[in-house]
Amino acid sequence: MYSVEERDEYFKRIIENFQSNNLFEGVVQLGSGVKGYNDAHSDIDLMASTYRSEDVDDAKQAIYELLTKFNPVYIKEKQFTQHIFLFIVFMENSLELNISVLPSELLNVKSPLWKVVVDKSGVVSRKMHAENEVFQNKPVTYEVNIDLPFEFAYCALNVNKELKRNNLIYALKMLERMREYVLLVQAMNESKKLHQFKAYGSLDPSFIEAYLSTYPDEVTVEKLTISATQLKELFADTVDKNPSMMMDERLYELLK
């Protein structure tokens, strides 16, 4: 495990490199590091932007060369669009670095956790504030193209069937899918933005307690049956609190 000092030293070296490299116009820090990191396991998340889209390939190479100087265990490069790339880097001490590179004109805001740490022209700050205005005024929407109550009930029925067959692995798989549907509805209830949403600890404490209680202490037919019953009750309660969703009475009957 890395220390806070080690993480800060990596951050400082990376930022100094971007500051001195003429390919880069600015750097935006993302995630919990913006407000001081959640804990000792938090990653370093950065967006490095270039003056022009034509500079991205050279900037990519510059980032790769910098990262190799850190002697990482593994570097994964991902491409999202023609001019947007991401490096995911794992260090020996378990520190993870996530550095995206893109032209400044494509900078965007998908979370309130961002901070401009390098801006050589003023363009990066203006772009991020403009994008943040769009983000803040965007209504919370959920691209859910499935009938959640039906899909939940379908999984619950499959659990019952597979438990009768003593097919515990498939029953566990279906139970986990049921949990995903419960989490999705609860996130909607609390108006959580689902993009990159992993801060499950910010959900209502009473929901978290009820949700975690659905995990069995051992894998047996009896224990999984209890888990399924708890999940059905939690899902029904969660749906009841959602103003735009309802479960058909016939589905309720099926779940019984």
C-alpha positions as CSV (number, residue, x, y, z in Angstrom):
1,M,0.0,0.0,0.0
2,Y,1.2,3.5,-0.8
3,S,1.5,6.4,1.6
4,V,-0.1,9.8,1.3
5,E,3.4,11.2,0.7
6,E,4.1,8.8,-2.1
7,R,0.8,9.7,-3.8
8,D,1.5,13.4,-3.4
9,E,5.0,12.9,-4.9
10,Y,3.6,11.2,-8.0
11,F,1.0,13.9,-8.4
12,K,3.6,16.6,-8.1
13,R,5.9,15.0,-10.6
14,I,3.1,14.4,-13.2
15,I,1.8,18.0,-12.9
16,E,5.3,19.5,-13.2
17,N,5.9,17.4,-16.4
18,F,2.6,18.7,-17.9
19,Q,3.4,22.2,-16.9
20,S,6.8,22.2,-18.6
21,N,5.7,20.3,-21.8
22,N,4.5,22.7,-24.6
23,L,2.1,20.1,-25.9
24,F,-0.3,20.5,-23.0
25,E,-2.6,23.5,-22.5
26,G,-3.9,22.4,-19.1
27,V,-4.6,19.7,-16.6
28,V,-7.9,19.0,-14.7
29,Q,-7.9,16.9,-11.5
30,L,-10.9,14.6,-11.1
31,G,-12.5,12.6,-8.3
32,S,-12.0,12.6,-4.6
33,G,-8.6,14.1,-4.8
34,V,-10.2,17.4,-5.6
35,K,-11.5,17.7,-2.0
36,G,-8.7,15.8,-0.3
37,Y,-9.1,12.1,-1.3
38,N,-11.6,9.8,0.4
39,D,-8.9,7.6,1.9
40,A,-5.5,5.9,1.5
41,H,-6.9,3.8,-1.3
42,S,-7.9,6.7,-3.6
43,D,-6.5,7.0,-7.1
44,I,-5.0,9.9,-9.0
45,D,-7.4,10.9,-11.7
46,L,-6.4,13.6,-14.3
47,M,-7.5,15.0,-17.7
48,A,-4.6,16.4,-19.7
49,S,-5.6,18.6,-22.5
50,T,-3.7,19.7,-25.6
51,Y,-3.9,23.0,-27.6
52,R,-4.9,21.2,-30.8
53,S,-6.4,17.9,-31.7
54,E,-3.4,17.2,-33.9
55,D,-1.2,17.3,-30.8
56,V,-3.0,14.4,-29.1
57,D,-0.8,11.6,-30.6
58,D,2.4,13.3,-29.5
59,A,0.9,14.1,-26.1
60,K,0.0,10.4,-25.7
61,Q,3.6,9.4,-26.4
62,A,4.8,12.0,-23.9
63,I,2.5,10.6,-21.2
64,Y,3.6,7.1,-21.9
65,E,7.2,8.0,-21.7
66,L,6.6,9.8,-18.4
67,L,4.7,6.8,-17.0
68,T,7.4,4.3,-17.9
69,K,9.8,6.3,-15.7
70,F,7.7,5.4,-12.7
71,N,8.4,1.7,-13.3
72,P,4.7,0.7,-13.3
73,V,3.5,-2.9,-13.1
74,Y,1.1,-2.4,-16.0
75,I,-0.1,0.3,-18.4
76,K,-3.4,0.0,-20.3
77,E,-4.3,2.4,-23.0
78,K,-8.0,2.9,-24.0
79,Q,-9.4,4.8,-26.9
80,F,-12.9,6.3,-26.6
81,T,-13.0,8.5,-29.7
82,Q,-10.6,9.7,-32.4
83,H,-9.1,12.2,-30.1
84,I,-9.8,11.0,-26.6
85,F,-7.6,8.4,-24.9
86,L,-7.1,7.1,-21.3
87,F,-4.1,5.5,-19.6
88,I,-4.8,3.3,-16.6
89,V,-1.7,2.6,-14.7
90,F,-1.0,0.2,-11.8
91,M,2.0,0.8,-9.6
92,E,3.8,-1.8,-7.5
93,N,2.5,-0.2,-4.3
94,S,-1.1,-0.6,-5.5
95,L,-1.5,3.1,-6.5
96,E,-3.7,3.5,-9.6
97,L,-3.2,6.4,-12.0
98,N,-5.9,7.3,-14.5
99,I,-4.8,10.0,-17.0
100,S,-6.9,10.9,-20.0
101,V,-5.6,13.0,-22.9
102,L,-7.8,15.1,-25.2
103,P,-7.9,18.5,-26.9
104,S,-9.1,21.3,-24.7
105,E,-12.1,21.9,-27.0
106,L,-13.4,18.4,-26.0
107,L,-13.0,18.9,-22.2
108,N,-16.3,18.0,-20.4
109,V,-17.8,17.7,-16.9
110,K,-19.5,14.5,-15.8
111,S,-19.1,15.0,-12.0
112,P,-19.0,17.9,-9.6
113,L,-15.6,16.7,-8.5
114,W,-13.1,18.6,-10.7
115,K,-10.4,21.2,-10.3
116,V,-8.2,23.0,-12.9
117,V,-4.6,22.6,-11.7
118,V,-2.8,23.8,-14.8
119,D,-4.1,26.4,-17.3
120,K,-1.5,28.0,-19.5
121,S,-3.9,30.1,-21.6
122,G,-7.2,30.6,-19.6
123,V,-9.0,28.4,-22.1
124,V,-9.2,25.3,-19.9
125,S,-10.8,27.2,-17.0
126,R,-13.3,28.8,-19.3
127,K,-14.2,25.6,-21.0
128,M,-14.6,23.7,-17.7
129,H,-16.8,26.3,-16.1
130,A,-19.0,26.4,-19.2
131,E,-19.3,22.6,-19.2
132,N,-20.0,22.6,-15.5
133,E,-22.9,25.0,-16.1
134,V,-24.3,22.6,-18.6
135,F,-23.8,19.7,-16.1
136,Q,-25.3,21.4,-13.2
137,N,-28.4,22.5,-15.1
138,K,-28.9,19.1,-16.7
139,P,-31.9,17.2,-15.2
140,V,-31.1,13.9,-13.6
141,T,-32.2,11.3,-16.1
142,Y,-31.8,7.6,-16.2
143,E,-31.5,5.7,-19.5
144,V,-33.3,2.6,-18.3
145,N,-34.7,0.8,-21.3
146,I,-36.1,-2.1,-19.4
147,D,-39.1,-2.8,-17.3
148,L,-37.4,-3.0,-13.9
149,P,-40.3,-4.5,-11.9
150,F,-40.8,-7.2,-14.5
151,E,-37.0,-8.0,-14.8
152,F,-36.7,-8.2,-11.0
153,A,-39.7,-10.5,-10.8
154,Y,-38.3,-12.7,-13.6
155,C,-35.0,-13.1,-11.8
156,A,-36.8,-13.8,-8.5
157,L,-38.8,-16.6,-10.2
158,N,-35.6,-18.0,-11.6
159,V,-34.0,-18.0,-8.2
160,N,-36.9,-20.1,-6.8
161,K,-36.7,-22.5,-9.7
162,E,-32.9,-23.0,-9.4
163,L,-33.0,-23.4,-5.7
164,K,-35.5,-26.3,-6.1
165,R,-32.9,-27.8,-8.5
166,N,-30.1,-27.1,-6.0
167,N,-28.4,-25.1,-8.7
168,L,-26.8,-22.7,-6.2
169,I,-24.3,-20.9,-8.5
170,Y,-27.1,-19.8,-10.9
171,A,-29.3,-18.8,-8.0
172,L,-26.5,-16.6,-6.7
173,K,-26.1,-15.0,-10.1
174,M,-29.8,-14.2,-10.2
175,L,-29.7,-12.8,-6.7
176,E,-26.9,-10.5,-7.6
177,R,-28.9,-9.2,-10.6
178,M,-31.9,-8.6,-8.3
179,R,-29.6,-6.5,-6.1
180,E,-28.5,-4.5,-9.1
181,Y,-32.1,-3.6,-9.9
182,V,-32.7,-2.6,-6.3
183,L,-29.7,-0.3,-6.3
184,L,-30.8,1.3,-9.6
185,V,-34.2,2.1,-8.2
186,Q,-32.8,3.5,-5.0
187,A,-30.3,5.7,-6.9
188,M,-33.3,7.1,-8.8
189,N,-35.2,7.7,-5.6
190,E,-32.3,9.7,-4.2
191,S,-31.7,11.5,-7.6
192,K,-28.1,10.2,-7.8
193,K,-26.4,10.8,-11.1
194,L,-25.6,7.3,-12.3
195,H,-22.7,8.1,-14.5
196,Q,-19.6,6.6,-12.8
197,F,-21.8,6.3,-9.7
198,K,-19.9,4.1,-7.2
199,A,-20.4,6.2,-4.0
200,Y,-22.9,3.7,-2.6
201,G,-21.9,4.7,0.9
202,S,-23.8,8.0,0.2
203,L,-27.1,6.3,-0.1
204,D,-29.7,6.4,2.7
205,P,-28.2,4.5,5.7
206,S,-31.4,2.6,6.4
207,F,-31.4,1.4,2.8
208,I,-27.7,0.3,3.0
209,E,-28.4,-1.6,6.2
210,A,-31.4,-3.4,4.6
211,Y,-29.5,-4.1,1.4
212,L,-26.4,-5.6,3.1
213,S,-28.7,-7.8,5.3
214,T,-29.7,-9.6,2.1
215,Y,-26.3,-11.3,1.9
216,P,-26.3,-14.8,3.5
217,D,-23.6,-15.9,5.9
218,E,-23.4,-19.2,4.1
219,V,-24.5,-20.6,0.7
220,T,-27.3,-23.1,1.3
221,V,-30.8,-23.5,-0.2
222,E,-32.3,-22.3,3.0
223,K,-30.1,-19.2,3.4
224,L,-30.5,-18.2,-0.3
225,T,-34.3,-18.6,0.1
226,I,-34.2,-16.1,3.0
227,S,-32.0,-13.7,0.9
228,A,-34.5,-13.9,-2.0
229,T,-37.4,-13.1,0.3
230,Q,-35.5,-10.1,1.9
231,L,-34.6,-8.8,-1.6
232,K,-38.2,-9.0,-2.8
233,E,-39.4,-7.1,0.3
234,L,-36.7,-4.5,-0.2
235,F,-37.4,-4.1,-3.9
236,A,-41.2,-3.7,-3.3
237,D,-40.5,-1.0,-0.6
238,T,-38.0,0.8,-2.8
239,V,-40.4,0.8,-5.8
240,D,-43.2,2.1,-3.6
241,K,-41.1,5.2,-2.9
242,N,-40.5,5.9,-6.5
243,P,-43.0,8.4,-7.9
244,S,-42.6,7.3,-11.5
245,M,-42.6,3.5,-11.1
246,M,-45.0,0.9,-9.9
247,M,-45.2,-2.8,-9.7
248,D,-48.2,-4.5,-11.3
249,E,-50.4,-6.3,-8.7
250,R,-50.0,-9.5,-10.7
251,L,-46.3,-9.3,-10.4
252,Y,-46.7,-8.9,-6.6
253,E,-48.7,-12.1,-6.7
254,L,-46.0,-13.9,-8.7
255,L,-43.4,-12.9,-6.2
256,K,-45.4,-14.4,-3.3
